[in-house]
Amino acid sequence: YSLSSHSTYFEILYRLGIFGVLNVTLIMFFVWKAFAVFRLEWPVRVAGASLLMFLVFGSTSQSLIFSEMPLRAAFAWIVVGVGLGACKFYQRSQKKRISIV
């Protein structure tokens, strides 16, 4: 039995309501904010490009959260985690006071 709406965003709205949509939007905002600070570093560029691809792809399928193939969804979140880890690494190595999250 599947409640699939074939869109990650509609699926979030259906299952979690407005509160869920707002939470996912805030999470993505803070991730993009972190990526924007170190956008010239290659690991962050790769993670940002991958996240952009996953966000666009999410409008046509359930790729990020409610995936029936958990490894595909895990890969997306691993790439985002590597990008955020790279942001933290570059923040510490440059000794700048930048608030990422």
RARA-V576993 format. One record per run of one state. SS is the DSSP state (helix for helix, strand for strand, loop for the rest). FROM is the first residue (numbers start at 0). TO is the last residue. If there is no record, write none. Layout:
[[SS:FROM:TO] [SS:FROM:TO]]
This chain:
[[loop:0:6] [helix:7:36] [loop:37:40] [helix:41:56] [loop:57:68] [helix:69:93] [loop:94:100]]
